[in-house]
């Protein structure tokens, strides 16, 4: 399996790229929808450009659904490497230790020995 699917930053980058591509293609379609010239050649050219942008938009959506499917497979089979230590986990661990120490002080202040 592709290594870029095994870590969160690579997955986020692929998601960002896919969504930016979809937005760009949709904006292009909206821009092409306003027909300024009404002669036959301009209309034919505009129709062709709309077809090309629509095909690209569909391809972008297919790429995004493929990425979603790959992420589901990676998640299902447990190959996703996003369980490393993060800053929030380390902070939570520090807070847990601080709370445990405070609880120990409170219990020892009441004459009881805390069970650790």
Biopython code that builds the backbone (N, CA, C, O; Angstrom):
import numpy as np
from Bio.PDB.StructureBuilder import StructureBuilder

atoms = [
    (1, "UNK", "N", (0.834, -1.177, 0.000)),
    (1, "UNK", "CA", (0.000, 0.000, 0.000)),
    (1, "UNK", "C", (0.882, 1.245, 0.000)),
    (1, "UNK", "O", (2.014, 1.233, 0.483)),
    (2, "UNK", "N", (0.338, 2.292, -0.544)),
    (2, "UNK", "CA", (1.064, 3.555, -0.677)),
    (2, "UNK", "C", (1.430, 4.113, 0.695)),
    (2, "UNK", "O", (0.583, 4.190, 1.585)),
    (3, "UNK", "N", (2.697, 4.504, 0.866)),
    (3, "UNK", "CA", (3.167, 5.030, 2.147)),
    (3, "UNK", "C", (2.506, 6.351, 2.495)),
    (3, "UNK", "O", (2.400, 6.688, 3.674)),
    (4, "UNK", "N", (2.054, 7.115, 1.493)),
    (4, "UNK", "CA", (1.434, 8.406, 1.787)),
    (4, "UNK", "C", (0.085, 8.247, 2.472)),
    (4, "UNK", "O", (-0.476, 9.222, 2.971)),
    (5, "UNK", "N", (-0.436, 7.035, 2.501)),
    (5, "UNK", "CA", (-1.709, 6.804, 3.185)),
    (5, "UNK", "C", (-1.523, 6.392, 4.640)),
    (5, "UNK", "O", (-2.502, 6.128, 5.337)),
    (6, "UNK", "N", (-0.300, 6.334, 5.096)),
    (6, "UNK", "CA", (-0.059, 5.818, 6.440)),
    (6, "UNK", "C", (0.202, 6.885, 7.480)),
    (6, "UNK", "O", (0.427, 6.558, 8.646)),
    (7, "UNK", "N", (0.180, 8.147, 7.096)),
    (7, "UNK", "CA", (0.360, 9.175, 8.118)),
    (7, "UNK", "C", (-0.598, 10.337, 7.876)),
    (7, "UNK", "O", (-0.991, 10.619, 6.744)),
    (8, "UNK", "N", (-0.953, 10.985, 8.943)),
    (8, "UNK", "CA", (-1.978, 12.024, 8.901)),
    (8, "UNK", "C", (-1.594, 13.227, 8.042)),
    (8, "UNK", "O", (-2.441, 13.695, 7.282)),
    (9, "UNK", "N", (-0.366, 13.760, 8.114)),
    (9, "UNK", "CA", (-0.050, 14.933, 7.288)),
    (9, "UNK", "C", (-0.190, 14.679, 5.786)),
    (9, "UNK", "O", (-0.662, 15.543, 5.046)),
    (10, "UNK", "N", (0.218, 13.502, 5.346)),
    (10, "UNK", "CA", (0.092, 13.183, 3.918)),
    (10, "UNK", "C", (-1.363, 13.057, 3.514)),
    (10, "UNK", "O", (-1.752, 13.498, 2.432)),
    (11, "UNK", "N", (-2.164, 12.460, 4.374)),
    (11, "UNK", "CA", (-3.594, 12.341, 4.087)),
    (11, "UNK", "C", (-4.257, 13.713, 4.038)),
    (11, "UNK", "O", (-5.070, 13.984, 3.154)),
    (12, "UNK", "N", (-3.912, 14.565, 4.977)),
    (12, "UNK", "CA", (-4.492, 15.911, 4.989)),
    (12, "UNK", "C", (-4.082, 16.705, 3.755)),
    (12, "UNK", "O", (-4.878, 17.470, 3.211)),
    (13, "UNK", "N", (-2.846, 16.523, 3.318)),
    (13, "UNK", "CA", (-2.389, 17.217, 2.108)),
    (13, "UNK", "C", (-3.152, 16.740, 0.880)),
    (13, "UNK", "O", (-3.532, 17.543, 0.028)),
    (14, "UNK", "N", (-3.375, 15.439, 0.793)),
    (14, "UNK", "CA", (-4.142, 14.910, -0.349)),
    (14, "UNK", "C", (-5.586, 15.384, -0.321)),
    (14, "UNK", "O", (-6.159, 15.687, -1.368)),
    (15, "UNK", "N", (-6.176, 15.450, 0.858)),
    (15, "UNK", "CA", (-7.548, 15.934, 0.979)),
    (15, "UNK", "C", (-7.623, 17.400, 0.578)),
    (15, "UNK", "O", (-8.530, 17.802, -0.150)),
    (16, "UNK", "N", (-6.672, 18.199, 1.051)),
    (16, "UNK", "CA", (-6.647, 19.622, 0.694)),
    (16, "UNK", "C", (-6.492, 19.818, -0.809)),
    (16, "UNK", "O", (-7.168, 20.658, -1.403)),
    (17, "UNK", "N", (-5.610, 19.049, -1.417)),
    (17, "UNK", "CA", (-5.394, 19.159, -2.854)),
    (17, "UNK", "C", (-6.661, 18.795, -3.628)),
    (17, "UNK", "O", (-7.039, 19.478, -4.580)),
    (18, "UNK", "N", (-7.302, 17.725, -3.210)),
    (18, "UNK", "CA", (-8.517, 17.283, -3.902)),
    (18, "UNK", "C", (-9.645, 18.305, -3.764)),
    (18, "UNK", "O", (-10.352, 18.583, -4.732)),
    (19, "UNK", "N", (-9.814, 18.858, -2.576)),
    (19, "UNK", "CA", (-10.889, 19.838, -2.390)),
    (19, "UNK", "C", (-10.593, 21.134, -3.126)),
    (19, "UNK", "O", (-11.503, 21.760, -3.670)),
    (20, "UNK", "N", (-9.331, 21.543, -3.149)),
    (20, "UNK", "CA", (-8.979, 22.759, -3.899)),
    (20, "UNK", "C", (-9.221, 22.561, -5.389)),
    (20, "UNK", "O", (-9.663, 23.482, -6.076)),
    (21, "UNK", "N", (-8.935, 21.377, -5.884)),
    (21, "UNK", "CA", (-9.176, 21.092, -7.292)),
    (21, "UNK", "C", (-10.676, 21.128, -7.597)),
    (21, "UNK", "O", (-11.089, 21.683, -8.616)),
    (22, "UNK", "N", (-11.481, 20.548, -6.728)),
    (22, "UNK", "CA", (-12.937, 20.581, -6.931)),
    (22, "UNK", "C", (-13.462, 22.014, -6.922)),
    (22, "UNK", "O", (-14.288, 22.382, -7.757)),
    (23, "UNK", "N", (-12.996, 22.800, -6.000)),
    (23, "UNK", "CA", (-13.446, 24.198, -5.919)),
    (23, "UNK", "C", (-13.031, 24.975, -7.159)),
    (23, "UNK", "O", (-13.818, 25.742, -7.713)),
    (24, "UNK", "N", (-11.786, 24.773, -7.593)),
    (24, "UNK", "CA", (-11.305, 25.482, -8.784)),
    (24, "UNK", "C", (-12.111, 25.109, -10.022)),
    (24, "UNK", "O", (-12.471, 25.982, -10.812)),
    (25, "UNK", "N", (-12.396, 23.825, -10.199)),
    (25, "UNK", "CA", (-13.175, 23.373, -11.356)),
    (25, "UNK", "C", (-14.599, 23.923, -11.314)),
    (25, "UNK", "O", (-15.155, 24.313, -12.340)),
    (26, "UNK", "N", (-15.179, 23.949, -10.121)),
    (26, "UNK", "CA", (-16.538, 24.480, -9.989)),
    (26, "UNK", "C", (-16.562, 25.981, -10.298)),
    (26, "UNK", "O", (-17.473, 26.466, -10.969)),
    (27, "UNK", "N", (-15.561, 26.707, -9.809)),
    (27, "UNK", "CA", (-15.478, 28.136, -10.116)),
    (27, "UNK", "C", (-15.312, 28.370, -11.615)),
    (27, "UNK", "O", (-15.894, 29.302, -12.171)),
    (28, "UNK", "N", (-14.517, 27.522, -12.267)),
    (28, "UNK", "CA", (-14.354, 27.635, -13.711)),
    (28, "UNK", "C", (-15.683, 27.411, -14.433)),
    (28, "UNK", "O", (-16.001, 28.115, -15.392)),
    (29, "UNK", "N", (-16.449, 26.436, -13.973)),
    (29, "UNK", "CA", (-17.760, 26.184, -14.580)),
    (29, "UNK", "C", (-18.699, 27.372, -14.401)),
    (29, "UNK", "O", (-19.425, 27.737, -15.326)),
    (30, "UNK", "N", (-18.686, 27.963, -13.238)),
    (30, "UNK", "CA", (-19.531, 29.132, -12.988)),
    (30, "UNK", "C", (-19.112, 30.284, -13.898)),
    (30, "UNK", "O", (-19.961, 30.996, -14.436)),
    (31, "UNK", "N", (-17.806, 30.466, -14.067)),
    (31, "UNK", "CA", (-17.310, 31.518, -14.952)),
    (31, "UNK", "C", (-17.697, 31.284, -16.406)),
    (31, "UNK", "O", (-17.974, 32.235, -17.137)),
    (32, "UNK", "N", (-17.716, 30.032, -16.822)),
    (32, "UNK", "CA", (-18.076, 29.711, -18.201)),
    (32, "UNK", "C", (-19.584, 29.807, -18.451)),
    (32, "UNK", "O", (-20.026, 29.914, -19.595)),
    (33, "UNK", "N", (-20.356, 29.767, -17.383)),
    (33, "UNK", "CA", (-21.814, 29.796, -17.545)),
    (33, "UNK", "C", (-22.313, 31.130, -18.087)),
    (33, "UNK", "O", (-23.369, 31.188, -18.718)),
    (34, "UNK", "N", (-21.568, 32.188, -17.848)),
    (34, "UNK", "CA", (-21.997, 33.490, -18.370)),
    (34, "UNK", "C", (-21.488, 33.634, -19.796)),
    (34, "UNK", "O", (-20.299, 33.854, -20.024)),
    (35, "UNK", "N", (-22.384, 33.509, -20.737)),
    (35, "UNK", "CA", (-22.040, 33.571, -22.151)),
    (35, "UNK", "C", (-22.123, 35.016, -22.619)),
    (35, "UNK", "O", (-23.189, 35.631, -22.579)),
    (36, "UNK", "N", (-20.979, 35.559, -23.067)),
    (36, "UNK", "CA", (-20.951, 36.951, -23.495)),
    (36, "UNK", "C", (-21.224, 37.080, -24.982)),
    (36, "UNK", "O", (-21.968, 37.968, -25.399)),
    (37, "UNK", "N", (-20.643, 36.223, -25.776)),
    (37, "UNK", "CA", (-20.855, 36.272, -27.222)),
    (37, "UNK", "C", (-21.863, 35.203, -27.610)),
    (37, "UNK", "O", (-21.862, 34.105, -27.052)),
    (38, "UNK", "N", (-22.698, 35.519, -28.543)),
    (38, "UNK", "CA", (-23.750, 34.573, -28.921)),
    (38, "UNK", "C", (-23.577, 34.022, -30.329)),
    (38, "UNK", "O", (-24.484, 33.367, -30.842)),
    (39, "UNK", "N", (-22.437, 34.271, -30.967)),
    (39, "UNK", "CA", (-22.260, 33.696, -32.302)),
    (39, "UNK", "C", (-21.984, 32.203, -32.181)),
    (39, "UNK", "O", (-21.668, 31.703, -31.101)),
    (40, "UNK", "N", (-22.105, 31.515, -33.275)),
    (40, "UNK", "CA", (-22.041, 30.059, -33.291)),
    (40, "UNK", "C", (-20.681, 29.518, -32.814)),
    (40, "UNK", "O", (-20.643, 28.556, -32.048)),
    (41, "UNK", "N", (-19.597, 30.107, -33.246)),
    (41, "UNK", "CA", (-18.265, 29.629, -32.870)),
    (41, "UNK", "C", (-17.997, 29.819, -31.381)),
    (41, "UNK", "O", (-17.472, 28.919, -30.726)),
    (42, "UNK", "N", (-18.350, 30.972, -30.848)),
    (42, "UNK", "CA", (-18.145, 31.229, -29.421)),
    (42, "UNK", "C", (-18.983, 30.294, -28.568)),
    (42, "UNK", "O", (-18.530, 29.805, -27.534)),
    (43, "UNK", "N", (-20.206, 30.052, -29.009)),
    (43, "UNK", "CA", (-21.084, 29.140, -28.274)),
    (43, "UNK", "C", (-20.533, 27.717, -28.300)),
    (43, "UNK", "O", (-20.558, 27.026, -27.282)),
    (44, "UNK", "N", (-20.039, 27.277, -29.443)),
    (44, "UNK", "CA", (-19.463, 25.934, -29.552)),
    (44, "UNK", "C", (-18.208, 25.811, -28.684)),
    (44, "UNK", "O", (-18.016, 24.804, -28.002)),
    (45, "UNK", "N", (-17.361, 26.836, -28.713)),
    (45, "UNK", "CA", (-16.148, 26.824, -27.893)),
    (45, "UNK", "C", (-16.503, 26.805, -26.409)),
    (45, "UNK", "O", (-15.880, 26.088, -25.626)),
    (46, "UNK", "N", (-17.496, 27.589, -26.030)),
    (46, "UNK", "CA", (-17.927, 27.638, -24.632)),
    (46, "UNK", "C", (-18.496, 26.282, -24.204)),
    (46, "UNK", "O", (-18.238, 25.828, -23.089)),
    (47, "UNK", "N", (-19.256, 25.647, -25.066)),
    (47, "UNK", "CA", (-19.814, 24.329, -24.757)),
    (47, "UNK", "C", (-18.704, 23.297, -24.575)),
    (47, "UNK", "O", (-18.766, 22.452, -23.681)),
    (48, "UNK", "N", (-17.685, 23.377, -25.439)),
    (48, "UNK", "CA", (-16.551, 22.465, -25.310)),
    (48, "UNK", "C", (-15.806, 22.689, -24.000)),
    (48, "UNK", "O", (-15.447, 21.729, -23.318)),
    (49, "UNK", "N", (-15.573, 23.942, -23.646)),
    (49, "UNK", "CA", (-14.883, 24.246, -22.386)),
    (49, "UNK", "C", (-15.706, 23.773, -21.191)),
    (49, "UNK", "O", (-15.145, 23.277, -20.213)),
    (50, "UNK", "N", (-17.017, 23.920, -21.259)),
    (50, "UNK", "CA", (-17.879, 23.438, -20.169)),
    (50, "UNK", "C", (-17.791, 21.919, -20.063)),
    (50, "UNK", "O", (-17.737, 21.380, -18.958)),
    (51, "UNK", "N", (-17.777, 21.224, -21.198)),
    (51, "UNK", "CA", (-17.634, 19.766, -21.177)),
    (51, "UNK", "C", (-16.306, 19.342, -20.551)),
    (51, "UNK", "O", (-16.259, 18.405, -19.754)),
    (52, "UNK", "N", (-15.232, 20.036, -20.914)),
    (52, "UNK", "CA", (-13.910, 19.713, -20.373)),
    (52, "UNK", "C", (-13.880, 19.955, -18.860)),
    (52, "UNK", "O", (-13.392, 19.111, -18.109)),
    (53, "UNK", "N", (-14.392, 21.091, -18.417)),
    (53, "UNK", "CA", (-14.403, 21.405, -16.981)),
    (53, "UNK", "C", (-15.301, 20.445, -16.207)),
    (53, "UNK", "O", (-14.979, 20.061, -15.083)),
    (54, "UNK", "N", (-16.417, 20.062, -16.801)),
    (54, "UNK", "CA", (-17.312, 19.105, -16.150)),
    (54, "UNK", "C", (-16.627, 17.747, -16.002)),
    (54, "UNK", "O", (-16.720, 17.112, -14.952)),
    (55, "UNK", "N", (-15.944, 17.309, -17.052)),
    (55, "UNK", "CA", (-15.212, 16.036, -16.977)),
    (55, "UNK", "C", (-14.126, 16.104, -15.911)),
    (55, "UNK", "O", (-13.914, 15.141, -15.174)),
    (56, "UNK", "N", (-13.436, 17.245, -15.828)),
    (56, "UNK", "CA", (-12.395, 17.400, -14.804)),
    (56, "UNK", "C", (-13.009, 17.429, -13.401)),
    (56, "UNK", "O", (-12.428, 16.886, -12.461)),
    (57, "UNK", "N", (-14.164, 18.049, -13.258)),
    (57, "UNK", "CA", (-14.849, 18.086, -11.965)),
    (57, "UNK", "C", (-15.262, 16.675, -11.543)),
    (57, "UNK", "O", (-15.104, 16.292, -10.384)),
    (58, "UNK", "N", (-15.779, 15.927, -12.473)),
    (58, "UNK", "CA", (-16.176, 14.540, -12.181)),
    (58, "UNK", "C", (-14.951, 13.707, -11.816)),
    (58, "UNK", "O", (-15.000, 12.909, -10.880)),
    (59, "UNK", "N", (-13.871, 13.886, -12.535)),
    (59, "UNK", "CA", (-12.635, 13.153, -12.241)),
    (59, "UNK", "C", (-12.107, 13.507, -10.848)),
    (59, "UNK", "O", (-11.638, 12.635, -10.116)),
    (60, "UNK", "N", (-12.186, 14.781, -10.490)),
    (60, "UNK", "CA", (-11.771, 15.195, -9.151)),
    (60, "UNK", "C", (-12.620, 14.560, -8.065)),
    (60, "UNK", "O", (-12.104, 14.154, -7.024)),
    (61, "UNK", "N", (-13.927, 14.475, -8.306)),
    (61, "UNK", "CA", (-14.818, 13.829, -7.336)),
    (61, "UNK", "C", (-14.512, 12.337, -7.238)),
    (61, "UNK", "O", (-14.554, 11.762, -6.150)),
    (62, "UNK", "N", (-14.205, 11.708, -8.377)),
    (62, "UNK", "CA", (-13.833, 10.294, -8.356)),
    (62, "UNK", "C", (-12.527, 10.077, -7.589)),
    (62, "UNK", "O", (-12.391, 9.101, -6.850)),
    (63, "UNK", "N", (-11.582, 10.977, -7.765)),
    (63, "UNK", "CA", (-10.321, 10.879, -7.023)),
    (63, "UNK", "C", (-10.567, 10.988, -5.523)),
    (63, "UNK", "O", (-9.954, 10.276, -4.728)),
    (64, "UNK", "N", (-11.469, 11.885, -5.148)),
    (64, "UNK", "CA", (-11.789, 12.058, -3.729)),
    (64, "UNK", "C", (-12.476, 10.814, -3.167)),
    (64, "UNK", "O", (-12.177, 10.400, -2.047)),
    (65, "UNK", "N", (-13.383, 10.217, -3.921)),
    (65, "UNK", "CA", (-14.029, 8.994, -3.441)),
    (65, "UNK", "C", (-13.040, 7.837, -3.368)),
    (65, "UNK", "O", (-13.148, 6.980, -2.491)),
    (66, "UNK", "N", (-12.072, 7.808, -4.289)),
    (66, "UNK", "CA", (-11.018, 6.792, -4.225)),
    (66, "UNK", "C", (-10.179, 6.969, -2.966)),
    (66, "UNK", "O", (-9.840, 5.993, -2.297)),
    (67, "UNK", "N", (-9.847, 8.208, -2.648)),
    (67, "UNK", "CA", (-9.074, 8.494, -1.432)),
    (67, "UNK", "C", (-9.863, 8.079, -0.189)),
    (67, "UNK", "O", (-9.304, 7.503, 0.744)),
    (68, "UNK", "N", (-11.151, 8.372, -0.184)),
    (68, "UNK", "CA", (-11.996, 7.977, 0.955)),
    (68, "UNK", "C", (-11.988, 6.462, 1.106)),
    (68, "UNK", "O", (-11.873, 5.946, 2.218)),
    (69, "UNK", "N", (-12.111, 5.753, -0.009)),
    (69, "UNK", "CA", (-12.109, 4.292, 0.026)),
    (69, "UNK", "C", (-10.767, 3.769, 0.552)),
    (69, "UNK", "O", (-10.734, 2.846, 1.366)),
    (70, "UNK", "N", (-9.676, 4.352, 0.091)),
    (70, "UNK", "CA", (-8.356, 3.924, 0.562)),
    (70, "UNK", "C", (-8.193, 4.196, 2.053)),
    (70, "UNK", "O", (-7.623, 3.379, 2.776)),
    (71, "UNK", "N", (-8.690, 5.336, 2.512)),
    (71, "UNK", "CA", (-8.607, 5.643, 3.942)),
    (71, "UNK", "C", (-9.426, 4.649, 4.756)),
    (71, "UNK", "O", (-9.007, 4.242, 5.840)),
    (72, "UNK", "N", (-10.589, 4.255, 4.246)),
    (72, "UNK", "CA", (-11.405, 3.260, 4.949)),
    (72, "UNK", "C", (-10.676, 1.920, 5.038)),
    (72, "UNK", "O", (-10.697, 1.266, 6.081)),
    (73, "UNK", "N", (-10.035, 1.516, 3.947)),
    (73, "UNK", "CA", (-9.292, 0.256, 3.958)),
    (73, "UNK", "C", (-8.130, 0.304, 4.941)),
    (73, "UNK", "O", (-7.903, -0.645, 5.692)),
    (74, "UNK", "N", (-7.397, 1.416, 4.932)),
    (74, "UNK", "CA", (-6.257, 1.558, 5.841)),
    (74, "UNK", "C", (-6.739, 1.536, 7.286)),
    (74, "UNK", "O", (-6.115, 0.911, 8.143)),
    (75, "UNK", "N", (-7.840, 2.212, 7.554)),
    (75, "UNK", "CA", (-8.386, 2.252, 8.908)),
    (75, "UNK", "C", (-8.879, 0.872, 9.317)),
    (75, "UNK", "O", (-8.646, 0.436, 10.445)),
    (76, "UNK", "N", (-9.558, 0.186, 8.409)),
    (76, "UNK", "CA", (-10.119, -1.122, 8.710)),
    (76, "UNK", "C", (-9.032, -2.155, 9.009)),
    (76, "UNK", "O", (-9.171, -2.959, 9.931)),
    (77, "UNK", "N", (-7.964, -2.129, 8.235)),
    (77, "UNK", "CA", (-6.907, -3.118, 8.409)),
    (77, "UNK", "C", (-5.832, -2.676, 9.394)),
    (77, "UNK", "O", (-4.863, -3.402, 9.617)),
    (78, "UNK", "N", (-5.990, -1.503, 9.981)),
    (78, "UNK", "CA", (-5.105, -1.061, 11.051)),
    (78, "UNK", "C", (-3.730, -0.623, 10.622)),
    (78, "UNK", "O", (-2.790, -0.698, 11.413)),
    (79, "UNK", "N", (-3.581, -0.170, 9.397)),
    (79, "UNK", "CA", (-2.265, 0.243, 8.922)),
    (79, "UNK", "C", (-2.046, 1.749, 9.014)),
    (79, "UNK", "O", (-1.003, 2.247, 8.591)),
    (80, "UNK", "N", (-2.996, 2.466, 9.551)),
    (80, "UNK", "CA", (-2.893, 3.919, 9.636)),
    (80, "UNK", "C", (-2.017, 4.290, 10.818)),
    (80, "UNK", "O", (-2.305, 3.899, 11.949)),
    (81, "UNK", "N", (-0.957, 5.035, 10.570)),
    (81, "UNK", "CA", (0.026, 5.373, 11.593)),
    (81, "UNK", "C", (-0.231, 6.785, 12.112)),
    (81, "UNK", "O", (0.568, 7.691, 11.876)),
    (82, "UNK", "N", (-1.340, 6.971, 12.817)),
    (82, "UNK", "CA", (-1.655, 8.282, 13.388)),
    (82, "UNK", "C", (-1.742, 8.220, 14.905)),
    (82, "UNK", "O", (-2.188, 9.175, 15.541)),
    (83, "UNK", "N", (-1.325, 7.117, 15.482)),
    (83, "UNK", "CA", (-1.474, 6.939, 16.920)),
    (83, "UNK", "C", (-0.225, 7.307, 17.701)),
    (83, "UNK", "O", (-0.106, 6.931, 18.867)),
    (84, "UNK", "N", (0.695, 8.018, 17.106)),
    (84, "UNK", "CA", (1.897, 8.445, 17.801)),
    (84, "UNK", "C", (1.562, 9.476, 18.864)),
    (84, "UNK", "O", (0.434, 9.966, 18.936)),
    (85, "UNK", "N", (2.541, 9.798, 19.680)),
    (85, "UNK", "CA", (2.330, 10.789, 20.731)),
    (85, "UNK", "C", (2.122, 12.162, 20.121)),
    (85, "UNK", "O", (2.912, 12.615, 19.292)),
    (86, "UNK", "N", (1.075, 12.804, 20.532)),
    (86, "UNK", "CA", (0.826, 14.161, 20.064)),
    (86, "UNK", "C", (0.964, 15.110, 21.256)),
    (86, "UNK", "O", (1.060, 14.679, 22.405)),
    (87, "UNK", "N", (0.970, 16.391, 20.960)),
    (87, "UNK", "CA", (1.108, 17.388, 22.024)),
    (87, "UNK", "C", (-0.070, 17.324, 22.984)),
    (87, "UNK", "O", (0.104, 17.474, 24.193)),
    (88, "UNK", "N", (-1.260, 17.105, 22.456)),
    (88, "UNK", "CA", (-2.434, 17.055, 23.326)),
    (88, "UNK", "C", (-2.377, 15.850, 24.259)),
    (88, "UNK", "O", (-2.787, 15.940, 25.416)),
    (89, "UNK", "N", (-1.875, 14.727, 23.764)),
    (89, "UNK", "CA", (-1.758, 13.552, 24.624)),
    (89, "UNK", "C", (-0.726, 13.779, 25.723)),
    (89, "UNK", "O", (-0.939, 13.388, 26.870)),
    (90, "UNK", "N", (0.391, 14.410, 25.371)),
    (90, "UNK", "CA", (1.414, 14.688, 26.375)),
    (90, "UNK", "C", (0.896, 15.665, 27.420)),
    (90, "UNK", "O", (1.153, 15.498, 28.612)),
    (91, "UNK", "N", (0.167, 16.687, 26.975)),
    (91, "UNK", "CA", (-0.395, 17.656, 27.921)),
    (91, "UNK", "C", (-1.421, 16.984, 28.834)),
    (91, "UNK", "O", (-1.475, 17.269, 30.030)),
    (92, "UNK", "N", (-2.232, 16.094, 28.266)),
    (92, "UNK", "CA", (-3.212, 15.385, 29.070)),
    (92, "UNK", "C", (-2.511, 14.509, 30.108)),
    (92, "UNK", "O", (-2.966, 14.417, 31.248)),
    (93, "UNK", "N", (-1.419, 13.874, 29.725)),
    (93, "UNK", "CA", (-0.661, 13.047, 30.668)),
    (93, "UNK", "C", (-0.089, 13.901, 31.798)),
    (93, "UNK", "O", (-0.129, 13.498, 32.960)),
    (94, "UNK", "N", (0.446, 15.085, 31.464)),
    (94, "UNK", "CA", (0.973, 15.988, 32.487)),
    (94, "UNK", "C", (-0.135, 16.458, 33.429)),
    (94, "UNK", "O", (0.064, 16.526, 34.642)),
    (95, "UNK", "N", (-1.293, 16.780, 32.873)),
    (95, "UNK", "CA", (-2.423, 17.206, 33.700)),
    (95, "UNK", "C", (-2.895, 16.087, 34.611)),
    (95, "UNK", "O", (-3.273, 16.332, 35.756)),
    (96, "UNK", "N", (-2.874, 14.857, 34.107)),
    (96, "UNK", "CA", (-3.282, 13.706, 34.916)),
    (96, "UNK", "C", (-2.336, 13.516, 36.095)),
    (96, "UNK", "O", (-2.776, 13.255, 37.215)),
    (97, "UNK", "N", (-1.046, 13.645, 35.842)),
    (97, "UNK", "CA", (-0.058, 13.512, 36.921)),
    (97, "UNK", "C", (-0.253, 14.626, 37.947)),
    (97, "UNK", "O", (-0.171, 14.378, 39.150)),
    (98, "UNK", "N", (-0.508, 15.848, 37.485)),
    (98, "UNK", "CA", (-0.707, 16.969, 38.407)),
    (98, "UNK", "C", (-1.948, 16.758, 39.266)),
    (98, "UNK", "O", (-1.922, 17.024, 40.468)),
    (99, "UNK", "N", (-3.024, 16.287, 38.665)),
    (99, "UNK", "CA", (-4.256, 16.022, 39.426)),
    (99, "UNK", "C", (-4.027, 14.911, 40.442)),
    (99, "UNK", "O", (-4.512, 14.992, 41.571)),
    (100, "UNK", "N", (-3.297, 13.883, 40.052)),
    (100, "UNK", "CA", (-3.013, 12.784, 40.979)),
    (100, "UNK", "C", (-2.185, 13.268, 42.168)),
    (100, "UNK", "O", (-2.427, 12.855, 43.302)),
    (101, "UNK", "N", (-1.210, 14.139, 41.913)),
    (101, "UNK", "CA", (-0.403, 14.680, 43.006)),
    (101, "UNK", "C", (-1.242, 15.543, 43.946)),
    (101, "UNK", "O", (-1.091, 15.464, 45.166)),
    (102, "UNK", "N", (-2.121, 16.362, 43.384)),
    (102, "UNK", "CA", (-2.997, 17.189, 44.217)),
    (102, "UNK", "C", (-3.945, 16.328, 45.047)),
    (102, "UNK", "O", (-4.174, 16.609, 46.224)),
    (103, "UNK", "N", (-4.483, 15.300, 44.446)),
    (103, "UNK", "CA", (-5.365, 14.392, 45.176)),
    (103, "UNK", "C", (-4.611, 13.696, 46.302)),
    (103, "UNK", "O", (-5.150, 13.504, 47.392)),
    (104, "UNK", "N", (-3.374, 13.324, 46.039)),
    (104, "UNK", "CA", (-2.551, 12.693, 47.069)),
    (104, "UNK", "C", (-2.319, 13.656, 48.234)),
    (104, "UNK", "O", (-2.372, 13.244, 49.393)),
    (105, "UNK", "N", (-2.061, 14.941, 47.936)),
    (105, "UNK", "CA", (-1.849, 15.938, 48.984)),
    (105, "UNK", "C", (-3.120, 16.153, 49.803)),
    (105, "UNK", "O", (-3.070, 16.268, 51.028)),
    (106, "UNK", "N", (-4.252, 16.204, 49.117)),
    (106, "UNK", "CA", (-5.522, 16.419, 49.825)),
    (106, "UNK", "C", (-5.813, 15.246, 50.744)),
    (106, "UNK", "O", (-6.187, 15.440, 51.901)),
    (107, "UNK", "N", (-5.647, 14.038, 50.245)),
    (107, "UNK", "CA", (-5.920, 12.862, 51.066)),
    (107, "UNK", "C", (-4.934, 12.738, 52.224)),
    (107, "UNK", "O", (-5.327, 12.315, 53.311)),
    (108, "UNK", "N", (-3.684, 13.087, 52.027)),
    (108, "UNK", "CA", (-2.715, 13.017, 53.117)),
    (108, "UNK", "C", (-2.954, 14.121, 54.129)),
    (108, "UNK", "O", (-2.572, 13.975, 55.290)),
    (109, "UNK", "N", (-3.578, 15.228, 53.724)),
    (109, "UNK", "CA", (-3.924, 16.309, 54.647)),
    (109, "UNK", "C", (-5.031, 15.914, 55.609)),
    (109, "UNK", "O", (-5.122, 16.456, 56.711)),
    (110, "UNK", "N", (-5.866, 14.979, 55.203)),
    (110, "UNK", "CA", (-6.938, 14.490, 56.063)),
    (110, "UNK", "C", (-6.498, 13.326, 56.938)),
    (110, "UNK", "O", (-7.321, 12.699, 57.605)),
    (111, "UNK", "N", (-5.216, 13.041, 56.937)),
    (111, "UNK", "CA", (-4.710, 11.991, 57.803)),
    (111, "UNK", "C", (-4.790, 10.621, 57.183)),
    (111, "UNK", "O", (-4.469, 9.627, 57.835)),
    (112, "UNK", "N", (-5.212, 10.545, 55.933)),
    (112, "UNK", "CA", (-5.282, 9.236, 55.276)),
    (112, "UNK", "C", (-4.075, 9.099, 54.352)),
    (112, "UNK", "O", (-3.564, 10.071, 53.797)),
    (113, "UNK", "N", (-3.675, 7.926, 54.224)),
    (113, "UNK", "CA", (-2.580, 7.651, 53.289)),
    (113, "UNK", "C", (-3.224, 7.235, 51.975)),
    (113, "UNK", "O", (-4.025, 6.301, 51.931)),
    (114, "UNK", "N", (-2.870, 7.932, 50.913)),
    (114, "UNK", "CA", (-3.462, 7.647, 49.600)),
    (114, "UNK", "C", (-2.870, 6.368, 49.027)),
    (114, "UNK", "O", (-1.680, 6.083, 49.158)),
    (115, "UNK", "N", (-3.739, 5.625, 48.398)),
    (115, "UNK", "CA", (-3.273, 4.427, 47.712)),
    (115, "UNK", "C", (-2.862, 4.821, 46.305)),
    (115, "UNK", "O", (-3.650, 5.387, 45.547)),
    (116, "UNK", "N", (-1.647, 4.522, 45.975)),
    (116, "UNK", "CA", (-1.160, 4.894, 44.649)),
    (116, "UNK", "C", (-0.988, 3.678, 43.804)),
    (116, "UNK", "O", (-0.584, 3.782, 42.646)),
]
sb = StructureBuilder()
sb.init_structure("model")
sb.init_model(0)
sb.init_chain("A")
sb.init_seg("    ")
for serial, (resi, resn, name, xyz) in enumerate(atoms, 1):
    if name == "N":
        sb.init_residue(resn, " ", resi, " ")
    sb.init_atom(name, np.array(xyz, "f"), 0.0, 1.0, " ", f" {name:<3s}", serial, name[0])
structure = sb.get_structure()
